[in-house]
Amino acid sequence: MRALALVCSLNASPTSSSSHLLAEQVMAKFGDLGVEGELVRVADHDIRPGVELDMGGGDQWPELREKVMAADILLIATPIWLGHPSSLCQRVLERLDAELPEKDGQGRLLTYGKVAAVAVVGNEDGAHKVSADVFQALNDVGFSLAPGAVTYWVGEAQQGTDYQDLKATPDSVASTTHTLAVNTVHLARRLADDPYPAG
C-alpha cells in the first residue's frame, strides 16, 4: 500500500515549511502501519492553471497525476492563507477536477478506492473551514474519507509562532495525527479488498 503527500506550502524546497513538517509526521505514522510513502512539494513543480489532465507547455501536473494514480492514499497538506487553503492547494484541487470524465471499464471514477486525508497549519483560526473545503472537493472527485481524516495546528491569533517553531508536538496534534493515520489506512485496506460496485 502506498501514500502520497502533496504539500501545498507556497515555499519551494529547501525552504522550511510547517505544512511539510506536519505532512512528514503523518507519513511517519503511515509508515508505522506498513504504508510506503512519498512527499512532494507542489511549489517545486510547474503546475499550470486549468482543469485538463495536461495543460501543455511544460505542465508538470501529468507527472504528479501519475503519482496520485499509483497511490492508495492521498494526503493534502496546506497552510491557511486569509482563511482559505493555499492557492497551490486550490490549484491541485482544480487539476483533480479533470478526473471526473475518467472512468474504468465498469463506469467508476479512477479515484474510487483511493482514500484522502488533510493536514492544515496556520497562525489564525480556520482549520475546520479549510478542511471542510478540501474534504468536499476531494469527495467530489471520487476520493473517500475516513472518520477523523484531518490533523491540524493553529497558533494564537495575531502571533508569529509557526508549527515548525514549537519545541515539541502538542499532544492534541499527535493524537489527531494518529487517528487520521489509523482510520485512513484501515479504510484504504478495506476498499482494496472490497471495491465500490460498478457505476
C-alpha positions in Angstrom: 0.0 0.0 0.0 1.3 3.5 -1.0 0.6 7.0 0.2 1.4 10.3 -1.5 1.6 13.6 0.3 1.1 16.8 -1.8 2.5 19.6 0.3 0.9 22.9 -0.8 3.2 25.3 1.0 3.8 28.4 -1.0 7.5 27.9 -0.4 9.6 25.8 -2.7 12.3 23.5 -1.4 14.6 23.7 0.5 12.7 26.5 2.5 11.4 25.1 5.7 7.6 24.6 5.9 5.2 23.9 8.7 2.9 22.2 6.2 5.8 20.0 5.2 6.6 19.1 8.8 3.1 18.1 9.6 2.9 16.0 6.4 6.1 14.3 7.4 4.6 13.4 10.8 1.5 11.9 9.1 3.6 10.0 6.7 5.7 8.6 9.5 2.5 7.3 11.1 1.6 5.7 7.8 5.0 4.1 7.7 4.4 2.6 11.2 1.3 1.0 9.7 3.3 -0.6 6.8 2.4 2.0 4.2 5.2 3.3 1.9 5.1 7.0 1.3 6.4 9.9 -0.7 6.2 13.7 -0.1 6.1 16.1 -3.0 6.4 19.9 -2.5 3.9 21.2 -5.1 5.8 24.5 -5.4 8.8 22.6 -6.8 6.8 21.9 -9.9 5.3 23.9 -12.7 1.6 23.1 -12.3 -0.3 25.1 -14.9 -3.8 26.6 -14.1 -6.7 24.7 -15.7 -9.0 21.7 -15.4 -7.5 19.4 -18.0 -5.3 16.3 -17.5 -2.4 18.1 -19.3 -2.4 21.8 -20.0 0.7 21.5 -22.2 3.6 23.9 -22.5 5.7 22.2 -19.9 2.9 21.5 -17.5 4.2 19.1 -14.8 0.8 18.0 -13.4 0.8 14.8 -15.5 3.9 13.7 -13.6 2.2 14.3 -10.3 -1.0 12.7 -11.5 0.9 9.5 -12.2 1.9 9.5 -8.6 -1.6 10.2 -7.4 -2.9 7.3 -9.6 -0.3 5.0 -8.2 -1.1 5.8 -4.6 -3.8 4.2 -2.4 -3.8 7.2 0.0 -3.5 10.9 -0.9 -2.6 13.4 1.8 -3.1 17.1 1.1 -1.2 19.4 3.4 -1.9 23.1 3.2 -1.3 26.3 5.2 -4.2 28.7 5.9 -4.0 31.9 4.0 -6.6 34.6 4.6 -8.9 31.9 6.0 -8.6 29.6 2.9 -6.4 26.8 1.6 -3.3 28.0 -0.1 -3.5 28.9 -3.8 -1.4 25.9 -4.6 -3.9 23.6 -2.8 -6.7 25.1 -4.8 -4.8 24.6 -8.0 -4.3 20.9 -7.1 -8.0 20.5 -6.5 -8.8 22.2 -9.8 -6.4 19.9 -11.6 -8.1 16.9 -9.9 -11.4 18.1 -11.4 -10.1 16.6 -14.7 -10.7 13.2 -13.2 -14.5 13.5 -13.4 -14.7 12.2 -17.0 -12.1 9.4 -16.5 -13.8 6.1 -15.8 -12.7 2.4 -15.6 -14.3 -0.4 -17.5 -17.1 -0.6 -15.0 -18.0 3.1 -15.1 -16.3 4.1 -11.9 -14.0 7.1 -11.4 -10.4 6.1 -11.4 -10.1 7.7 -8.0 -12.7 5.3 -6.5 -11.0 3.1 -4.0 -8.5 5.9 -3.1 -8.6 7.4 0.3 -7.7 11.0 1.1 -6.8 12.9 4.2 -5.9 16.5 5.0 -3.3 18.3 7.2 -3.7 22.0 8.0 -1.4 24.6 9.7 -1.8 28.3 10.4 -1.5 31.1 12.8 -5.1 32.0 12.7 -8.4 30.1 13.2 -9.8 28.5 10.1 -8.6 24.8 10.2 -12.2 23.5 10.2 -13.3 25.7 7.3 -10.2 24.8 5.3 -10.5 21.1 5.9 -14.2 21.3 5.0 -13.4 22.9 1.7 -10.7 20.4 0.8 -12.8 17.4 2.0 -15.7 18.4 -0.2 -13.5 18.9 -3.3 -11.7 15.5 -2.7 -15.0 13.7 -2.3 -16.5 15.4 -5.4 -13.7 13.9 -7.5 -14.0 10.4 -6.1 -11.9 10.1 -3.0 -13.2 8.5 0.2 -12.6 10.0 3.6 -12.3 8.1 6.9 -13.6 9.4 10.2 -11.1 11.9 11.7 -9.4 12.4 8.3 -7.8 15.8 9.3 -5.0 16.8 11.6 -4.2 20.4 12.2 -2.5 23.0 14.3 -3.4 26.7 14.6 -1.5 29.2 16.7 -2.8 32.1 18.7 -4.3 34.8 16.6 -2.1 37.8 15.7 1.0 36.0 16.8 4.1 34.9 14.8 4.7 31.4 16.0 4.7 28.7 13.3 4.1 25.0 13.9 7.7 24.3 12.9 8.8 26.7 15.7 7.3 24.5 18.5 9.8 22.6 20.7 7.5 19.6 20.8 4.4 18.3 19.0 1.3 19.1 21.1 -0.4 16.1 22.5 -3.7 17.0 20.7 -1.9 17.2 17.3 -0.2 13.9 17.9 -3.5 12.3 18.9 -5.4 13.6 15.8 -2.5 12.6 13.6 -2.6 9.1 15.0 -6.3 8.8 14.5 -6.0 10.1 10.9 -3.4 7.6 10.0 -5.1 4.5 11.6 -8.5 5.2 10.2 -7.3 6.2 6.7 -5.1 3.1 6.4 -7.9 0.9 7.7 -10.4 2.3 5.1 -7.8 2.1 2.3 -7.3 -1.6 3.1 -11.0 -2.3 3.2 -11.6 -0.7 -0.2 -8.6 -2.6 -1.7 -10.3 -5.9 -0.5 -13.8 -4.9 -1.4 -14.0 -2.2 -4.2 -17.1 0.0 -4.7 -19.7 -1.5 -7.0 -19.8 -0.7 -10.7 -21.3 2.7 -11.7 
